[in-house]
Amino acid sequence: MTVSELKNNDNLVYYVVHPLEDEPEEKCDPEKAGPMSMSRSVKFSLITLRAYLIIMGLLLLYRLIVQMHLFGSHGPHS
């Protein structure tokens, strides 16, 4: 492990360790973590995001079905 020393104008010494040369830290186990507490605004935002994504997915599916001409003849090209 390489450590660099930096001095400032007050003669304080700062030790700098490059992140790639640092010793790895112990990772947290997600199995031991409990459920997160969320405020009402966070819950509302997540539910809104989920609804938006579902609606956009359904619109994409509808557009693909229309492009494959599975709904019969529509429009001027019939």
C-alpha positions in Angstrom: 0.0 0.0 0.0 1.4 3.4 -1.0 0.8 6.4 1.2 1.6 9.9 0.0 2.2 12.8 2.4 0.9 16.3 1.8 1.8 19.4 3.9 -0.1 22.6 3.9 1.0 26.1 4.9 0.4 25.4 8.6 2.8 22.4 8.5 -0.1 19.9 9.0 0.5 16.6 7.4 -2.3 14.8 5.5 -1.9 11.2 4.5 -3.4 10.4 1.1 -4.2 6.8 0.2 -5.2 6.0 -3.4 -8.6 4.1 -3.5 -7.3 1.4 -5.7 -4.4 0.7 -3.3 -6.5 0.9 -0.1 -7.5 -2.2 1.8 -11.0 -3.4 1.0 -13.7 -2.6 3.5 -16.2 -5.2 4.8 -19.4 -5.0 2.9 -22.8 -4.8 4.6 -25.0 -7.9 4.4 -28.4 -7.0 2.8 -30.0 -10.0 4.5 -29.4 -8.4 7.9 -30.8 -5.0 6.9 -34.4 -4.4 7.9 -37.1 -2.8 5.7 -36.6 0.9 5.0 -39.0 3.4 6.5 -40.5 5.7 3.9 -42.4 8.9 4.3 -45.7 9.5 2.6 -44.2 11.6 -0.1 -41.6 8.9 -1.0 -44.3 6.2 -1.1 -46.5 8.4 -3.3 -43.6 9.2 -5.6 -42.7 5.5 -6.0 -46.3 4.5 -6.6 -46.6 7.3 -9.2 -43.4 6.2 -10.9 -44.6 2.6 -11.0 -48.0 3.6 -12.5 -46.2 5.8 -15.1 -43.9 2.9 -16.1 -46.9 0.5 -16.4 -48.8 3.0 -18.5 -45.8 3.6 -20.8 -45.3 -0.2 -21.2 -48.9 -0.6 -22.1 -48.7 2.2 -24.7 -45.6 0.6 -26.2 -47.3 -2.8 -26.3 -50.4 -1.1 -28.0 -48.2 0.6 -30.5 -46.4 -2.6 -31.4 -49.7 -4.5 -31.8 -50.9 -1.7 -34.1 -47.7 -1.8 -36.1 -48.1 -5.6 -36.6 -51.7 -5.0 -38.0 -53.3 -7.3 -35.4 -56.3 -5.0 -34.9 -57.6 -5.3 -38.5 -57.5 -2.6 -41.2 -57.4 1.0 -39.9 -56.5 4.1 -41.6 -55.9 5.1 -45.3 -53.8 2.0 -46.2 -56.7 -0.5 -45.9 
